[in-house]
Amino acid sequence: MTTPSVTSAALVAASGACLLATYRLLDGPSLPDRMVALDTITTTIVAISALYSIATGREFYLLVSLVLGIIGFVSTVAVAKFVEEGDIIE
């Protein structure tokens, strides 16, 4: 079992990573940089949700993490296909 200080430190680290990725999303020099930043933000939000679930003991937030992970994956694939081919649906 993790101690509250370890979980809190991990939440702070994940939040900091999300803030740094947000800066890259807003200030990214190119579209691929912004895509990677958006994927990083999605991943860190999933991590924050899972860590919050561990900290509070509520299993609901693990389901939220799973749904956000699926949505993040699908949106990353859709944006990558749009950048590569110009449209999403053939």
Secondary structure, DSSP 8 states (H G I E B T S, - for coil): ---HHHHHHHHHHHHHHHHHHHHHHHH-SSHHHHHHHHHHHHHHHHHHHHHHHHHHT-THHHHHHHHHHHHHHHHHHHHHHHHHHS-S--
